[in-house]
Amino acid sequence: MPSYVPSPDEVTAAMTENGGWTKKQLAEWGIPFPPPPGWRRHLEAKWRGEDGADLPRQEPDQDALF
């Protein structure tokens, strides 16, 4: 996890015109791409100083590899 955690307002302000976030921006916050469900709540909890569980890792579906 990065040493700097953005505020909820900073996360909202970084949203692109299309309503998402760039891979680079998410990486700066320590969020994998594509972002897993709950990533914004996770960052907000970290910003408030709560010690939450790590984000779930998204593994590719085996069928998608072939």
The first five atom37 places (N, CA, C, CB, O) and aatype in JSON, in Angstrom:
{
  "aatype": [12, 14, 15, 18, 19, 14, 15, 14, 3, 6, 19, 16, 0, 0, 12, 16, 6, 2, 7, 7, 17, 16, 11, 11, 5, 10, 0, 6, 17, 7, 9, 14, 13, 14, 14, 14, 14, 7, 17, 1, 1, 8, 10, 6, 0, 11, 17, 1, 7, 6, 3, 7, 0, 3, 10, 14, 1, 5, 6, 14, 3, 5, 3, 0, 10, 13],
  "atom_mask": [
    [1, 1, 1, 1, 1],
    [1, 1, 1, 1, 1],
    [1, 1, 1, 1, 1],
    [1, 1, 1, 1, 1],
    [1, 1, 1, 1, 1],
    [1, 1, 1, 1, 1],
    [1, 1, 1, 1, 1],
    [1, 1, 1, 1, 1],
    [1, 1, 1, 1, 1],
    [1, 1, 1, 1, 1],
    [1, 1, 1, 1, 1],
    [1, 1, 1, 1, 1],
    [1, 1, 1, 1, 1],
    [1, 1, 1, 1, 1],
    [1, 1, 1, 1, 1],
    [1, 1, 1, 1, 1],
    [1, 1, 1, 1, 1],
    [1, 1, 1, 1, 1],
    [1, 1, 1, 0, 1],
    [1, 1, 1, 0, 1],
    [1, 1, 1, 1, 1],
    [1, 1, 1, 1, 1],
    [1, 1, 1, 1, 1],
    [1, 1, 1, 1, 1],
    [1, 1, 1, 1, 1],
    [1, 1, 1, 1, 1],
    [1, 1, 1, 1, 1],
    [1, 1, 1, 1, 1],
    [1, 1, 1, 1, 1],
    [1, 1, 1, 0, 1],
    [1, 1, 1, 1, 1],
    [1, 1, 1, 1, 1],
    [1, 1, 1, 1, 1],
    [1, 1, 1, 1, 1],
    [1, 1, 1, 1, 1],
    [1, 1, 1, 1, 1],
    [1, 1, 1, 1, 1],
    [1, 1, 1, 0, 1],
    [1, 1, 1, 1, 1],
    [1, 1, 1, 1, 1],
    [1, 1, 1, 1, 1],
    [1, 1, 1, 1, 1],
    [1, 1, 1, 1, 1],
    [1, 1, 1, 1, 1],
    [1, 1, 1, 1, 1],
    [1, 1, 1, 1, 1],
    [1, 1, 1, 1, 1],
    [1, 1, 1, 1, 1],
    [1, 1, 1, 0, 1],
    [1, 1, 1, 1, 1],
    [1, 1, 1, 1, 1],
    [1, 1, 1, 0, 1],
    [1, 1, 1, 1, 1],
    [1, 1, 1, 1, 1],
    [1, 1, 1, 1, 1],
    [1, 1, 1, 1, 1],
    [1, 1, 1, 1, 1],
    [1, 1, 1, 1, 1],
    [1, 1, 1, 1, 1],
    [1, 1, 1, 1, 1],
    [1, 1, 1, 1, 1],
    [1, 1, 1, 1, 1],
    [1, 1, 1, 1, 1],
    [1, 1, 1, 1, 1],
    [1, 1, 1, 1, 1],
    [1, 1, 1, 1, 1]
  ],
  "atom_positions": [
    [[0.84, -1.18, 0.0], [0.0, 0.0, 0.0], [0.89, 1.24, 0.0], [-0.96, 0.0, 1.22], [1.94, 1.25, 0.65]],
    [[0.5, 2.27, -0.7], [1.34, 3.47, -0.78], [1.39, 4.19, 0.57], [0.81, 4.42, -1.86], [0.53, 4.0, 1.42]],
    [[2.41, 5.02, 0.74], [2.52, 5.79, 1.98], [1.5, 6.92, 2.0], [3.95, 6.35, 2.15], [1.07, 7.34, 3.08]],
    [[1.11, 7.41, 0.83], [0.11, 8.48, 0.74], [-1.22, 7.86, 0.33], [0.54, 9.58, -0.26], [-1.32, 7.17, -0.68]],
    [[-2.25, 8.14, 1.12], [-3.59, 7.65, 0.81], [-4.46, 8.87, 0.51], [-4.19, 6.78, 1.98], [-4.56, 9.77, 1.35]],
    [[-5.09, 8.92, -0.65], [-5.89, 10.08, -1.02], [-7.19, 10.15, -0.21], [-6.21, 10.05, -2.5], [-7.72, 9.14, 0.25]],
    [[-7.68, 11.38, -0.05], [-8.98, 11.56, 0.61], [-10.08, 11.15, -0.36], [-9.17, 13.05, 1.06], [-9.84, 11.07, -1.57]],
    [[-11.27, 10.88, 0.14], [-12.39, 10.56, -0.76], [-12.62, 11.66, -1.8], [-13.66, 10.33, 0.04], [-12.97, 11.36, -2.95]],
    [[-12.44, 12.92, -1.42], [-12.6, 14.02, -2.37], [-11.54, 13.98, -3.47], [-12.53, 15.36, -1.64], [-11.84, 14.27, -4.63]],
    [[-10.31, 13.62, -3.11], [-9.24, 13.51, -4.1], [-9.52, 12.36, -5.08], [-7.88, 13.3, -3.41], [-9.24, 12.47, -6.27]],
    [[-10.06, 11.27, -4.57], [-10.4, 10.14, -5.44], [-11.47, 10.57, -6.44], [-10.89, 8.92, -4.6], [-11.36, 10.28, -7.63]],
    [[-12.49, 11.25, -5.96], [-13.56, 11.73, -6.84], [-13.01, 12.72, -7.86], [-14.69, 12.37, -6.02], [-13.38, 12.66, -9.03]],
    [[-12.15, 13.63, -7.43], [-11.6, 14.65, -8.33], [-10.72, 14.04, -9.42], [-10.79, 15.66, -7.53], [-10.58, 14.63, -10.49]],
    [[-10.14, 12.87, -9.17], [-9.25, 12.24, -10.15], [-10.02, 11.43, -11.2], [-8.26, 11.35, -9.44], [-9.41, 10.88, -12.11]],
    [[-11.33, 11.36, -11.07], [-12.14, 10.6, -12.02], [-12.03, 11.22, -13.41], [-13.62, 10.55, -11.56], [-12.05, 12.44, -13.56]],
    [[-11.91, 10.38, -14.43], [-11.84, 10.86, -15.8], [-13.21, 11.3, -16.29], [-11.26, 9.78, -16.73], [-14.22, 11.07, -15.62]],
    [[-13.25, 11.92, -17.47], [-14.52, 12.34, -18.06], [-15.46, 11.16, -18.3], [-14.28, 13.07, -19.37], [-16.68, 11.32, -18.29]],
    [[-14.88, 9.98, -18.51], [-15.68, 8.78, -18.76], [-16.18, 8.11, -17.48], [-14.87, 7.8, -19.55], [-16.87, 7.1, -17.54]],
    [[-15.82, 8.68, -16.33], [-16.32, 8.15, -15.07], [-15.49, 7.03, -14.47], [0.0, 0.0, 0.0], [-15.99, 6.26, -13.66]],
    [[-14.24, 6.94, -14.86], [-13.35, 5.93, -14.31], [-12.05, 6.54, -13.85], [0.0, 0.0, 0.0], [-11.94, 7.76, -13.69]],
    [[-11.06, 5.7, -13.63], [-9.74, 6.15, -13.21], [-8.72, 5.48, -14.1], [-9.47, 5.85, -11.71], [-8.93, 4.36, -14.55]],
    [[-7.61, 6.17, -14.34], [-6.57, 5.59, -15.19], [-5.79, 4.52, -14.42], [-5.61, 6.68, -15.7], [-5.73, 4.52, -13.19]],
    [[-5.22, 3.63, -15.17], [-4.39, 2.57, -14.58], [-3.24, 3.19, -13.8], [-3.85, 1.61, -15.68], [-2.89, 2.72, -12.72]],
    [[-2.65, 4.25, -14.35], [-1.53, 4.94, -13.69], [-1.97, 5.53, -12.36], [-0.96, 6.04, -14.6], [-1.27, 5.4, -11.35]],
    [[-3.13, 6.19, -12.34], [-3.62, 6.8, -11.11], [-3.89, 5.75, -10.05], [-4.89, 7.61, -11.38], [-3.5, 5.92, -8.89]],
    [[-4.55, 4.68, -10.43], [-4.83, 3.61, -9.47], [-3.53, 3.03, -8.91], [-5.67, 2.5, -10.13], [-3.45, 2.73, -7.72]],
    [[-2.53, 2.86, -9.78], [-1.24, 2.32, -9.34], [-0.59, 3.23, -8.3], [-0.31, 2.13, -10.54], [0.04, 2.75, -7.36]],
    [[-0.73, 4.54, -8.48], [-0.15, 5.49, -7.51], [-0.79, 5.33, -6.14], [-0.33, 6.92, -8.01], [-0.17, 5.62, -5.12]],
    [[-2.02, 4.88, -6.13], [-2.73, 4.66, -4.86], [-2.59, 3.23, -4.36], [-4.21, 5.0, -5.01], [-3.12, 2.89, -3.3]],
    [[-1.88, 2.38, -5.11], [-1.68, 1.0, -4.7], [-2.85, 0.1, -5.03], [0.0, 0.0, 0.0], [-3.0, -0.96, -4.42]],
    [[-3.69, 0.5, -5.99], [-4.86, -0.27, -6.39], [-4.54, -1.01, -7.69], [-6.11, 0.65, -6.55], [-4.08, -0.39, -8.65]],
    [[-4.78, -2.33, -7.75], [-4.5, -3.07, -8.98], [-5.5, -2.71, -10.08], [-4.54, -4.59, -8.71], [-6.56, -2.15, -9.81]],
    [[-5.13, -3.03, -11.31], [-6.02, -2.79, -12.44], [-6.36, -4.11, -13.09], [-5.36, -1.82, -13.47], [-5.45, -4.9, -13.37]],
    [[-7.61, -4.39, -13.34], [-8.76, -3.54, -13.03], [-9.02, -3.53, -11.53], [-10.01, -4.02, -13.79], [-8.73, -4.5, -10.84]],
    [[-9.57, -2.42, -11.05], [-9.77, -2.31, -9.6], [-10.82, -3.3, -9.1], [-10.18, -0.88, -9.24], [-11.88, -3.45, -9.72]],
    [[-10.54, -3.97, -8.0], [-11.5, -4.93, -7.46], [-12.68, -4.23, -6.8], [-10.82, -5.86, -6.46], [-12.58, -3.06, -6.45]],
    [[-13.79, -4.93, -6.64], [-14.94, -4.34, -5.96], [-14.54, -3.86, -4.56], [-16.11, -5.36, -5.87], [-13.78, -4.54, -3.86]],
    [[-15.04, -2.72, -4.17], [-14.78, -2.19, -2.83], [-13.5, -1.4, -2.69], [0.0, 0.0, 0.0], [-13.13, -1.02, -1.58]],
    [[-12.82, -1.13, -3.79], [-11.53, -0.44, -3.67], [-11.67, 0.97, -3.12], [-10.84, -0.37, -5.02], [-10.81, 1.42, -2.37]],
    [[-12.75, 1.67, -3.46], [-12.94, 3.04, -2.95], [-13.21, 3.02, -1.45], [-14.1, 3.74, -3.68], [-12.67, 3.85, -0.71]],
    [[-14.02, 2.09, -0.98], [-14.28, 1.96, 0.46], [-12.99, 1.6, 1.19], [-15.38, 0.89, 0.75], [-12.74, 2.07, 2.3]],
    [[-12.18, 0.76, 0.56], [-10.9, 0.36, 1.15], [-9.99, 1.57, 1.33], [-10.21, -0.7, 0.26], [-9.4, 1.76, 2.39]],
    [[-9.88, 2.4, 0.27], [-9.03, 3.6, 0.38], [-9.57, 4.56, 1.42], [-8.94, 4.3, -0.98], [-8.81, 5.16, 2.18]],
    [[-10.89, 4.72, 1.46], [-11.48, 5.63, 2.44], [-11.2, 5.16, 3.86], [-12.99, 5.74, 2.22], [-10.9, 5.98, 4.74]],
    [[-11.29, 3.86, 4.11], [-11.0, 3.32, 5.44], [-9.54, 3.58, 5.8], [-11.3, 1.8, 5.5], [-9.23, 3.97, 6.93]],
    [[-8.64, 3.36, 4.84], [-7.21, 3.63, 5.08], [-6.99, 5.11, 5.37], [-6.35, 3.19, 3.87], [-6.2, 5.47, 6.24]],
    [[-7.69, 5.98, 4.64], [-7.55, 7.42, 4.82], [-7.99, 7.82, 6.24], [-8.37, 8.18, 3.76], [-7.41, 8.72, 6.84]],
    [[-9.02, 7.15, 6.75], [-9.5, 7.43, 8.11], [-8.62, 6.79, 9.17], [-10.93, 6.93, 8.27], [-8.84, 6.99, 10.36]],
    [[-7.63, 6.02, 8.74], [-6.71, 5.4, 9.69], [-7.15, 4.05, 10.18], [0.0, 0.0, 0.0], [-6.56, 3.51, 11.13]],
    [[-8.17, 3.47, 9.57], [-8.64, 2.15, 9.97], [-7.72, 1.1, 9.36], [-10.11, 1.92, 9.53], [-7.22, 1.26, 8.25]],
    [[-7.52, 0.04, 10.09], [-6.67, -1.05, 9.61], [-7.56, -2.13, 9.05], [-5.75, -1.61, 10.75], [-7.99, -3.04, 9.77]],
    [[-7.85, -2.03, 7.75], [-8.74, -2.98, 7.11], [-7.98, -4.11, 6.44], [0.0, 0.0, 0.0], [-6.75, -4.08, 6.34]],
    [[-8.72, -5.08, 5.98], [-8.13, -6.2, 5.26], [-7.63, -5.73, 3.9], [-9.15, -7.35, 5.1], [-8.1, -4.73, 3.36]],
    [[-6.69, -6.46, 3.36], [-6.19, -6.15, 2.02], [-7.28, -6.38, 0.99], [-4.95, -7.0, 1.69], [-8.22, -7.15, 1.21]],
    [[-7.15, -5.71, -0.13], [-8.11, -5.9, -1.22], [-7.99, -7.31, -1.78], [-7.88, -4.86, -2.33], [-6.91, -7.88, -1.81]],
    [[-9.11, -7.86, -2.22], [-9.03, -9.19, -2.84], [-8.31, -9.1, -4.18], [-10.43, -9.79, -3.03], [-8.48, -8.13, -4.91]],
    [[-7.54, -10.1, -4.48], [-6.85, -10.15, -5.77], [-7.78, -10.78, -6.78], [-5.51, -10.95, -5.68], [-8.48, -11.75, -6.49]],
    [[-7.78, -10.22, -7.96], [-8.6, -10.78, -9.02], [-7.72, -11.65, -9.9], [-9.28, -9.67, -9.86], [-6.81, -11.16, -10.57]],
    [[-8.0, -12.93, -9.88], [-7.26, -13.86, -10.7], [-8.0, -14.05, -12.02], [-7.06, -15.21, -9.97], [-9.23, -14.13, -12.02]],
    [[-7.29, -14.12, -13.12], [-7.97, -14.33, -14.39], [-8.64, -15.71, -14.43], [-6.99, -14.19, -15.57], [-8.12, -16.67, -13.87]],
    [[-9.76, -15.77, -15.09], [-10.45, -17.03, -15.29], [-9.56, -17.92, -16.14], [-11.85, -16.8, -15.97], [-9.02, -17.47, -17.15]],
    [[-9.4, -19.16, -15.76], [-8.53, -20.07, -16.5], [-8.95, -20.16, -17.97], [-8.54, -21.46, -15.85], [-8.1, -20.26, -18.84]],
    [[-10.25, -20.14, -18.24], [-10.7, -20.24, -19.62], [-10.22, -19.06, -20.46], [-12.21, -20.32, -19.66], [-10.04, -19.2, -21.67]],
    [[-10.01, -17.92, -19.84], [-9.59, -16.73, -20.57], [-8.13, -16.85, -21.02], [-9.77, -15.47, -19.71], [-7.68, -16.1, -21.88]],
    [[-7.4, -17.77, -20.46], [-6.0, -17.92, -20.81], [-5.79, -18.7, -22.1], [-5.25, -18.59, -19.7], [-4.7, -18.7, -22.65]],
    [[-6.83, -19.37, -22.57], [-6.69, -20.22, -23.77], [-7.53, -19.74, -24.9], [-7.05, -21.63, -23.46], [-7.52, -20.35, -25.97]]
  ]
}
